[in-house]
C-alpha cells in the first residue's frame, strides 16, 4: 500500500496539496529520464594531444573519452 493510498483510506475527504519545489523537482527528474531514454547513445569527446616526454605507453592518454550517462 502506498503512502497516498493509506492516507486516502484513513481520511477520504482530504485534499492533496503539492508545493512548487516538489512539483519542479519531479518535473525536472521526469524530463531528465525522458531525455536519457530518448537519446540513449554514447558521446565521444576527443581529448587534446599533449606531448609527454619520457612517458611509457601505459602513461599516455587515449585518443578519446567515452561518456555514458546511464
C-alpha positions, 0 to 999 in steps of 0.5 A: 500500500502506498503512502497516498493510498493509506492516507486516502483510506484513513481520511477520504475527504482530504485534499492533496496539496503539492508545493512548487519545489516538489512539483519542479523537482519531479518535473525536472527528474521526469524530463531528465529520464525522458531525455536519457531514454530518448537519446540513449547513445554514447558521446565521444569527446576527443581529448587534446594531444599533449606531448609527454616526454619520457612517458611509457605507453601505459602513461599516455592518454587515449585518443578519446573519452567515452561518456555514458550517462546511464 
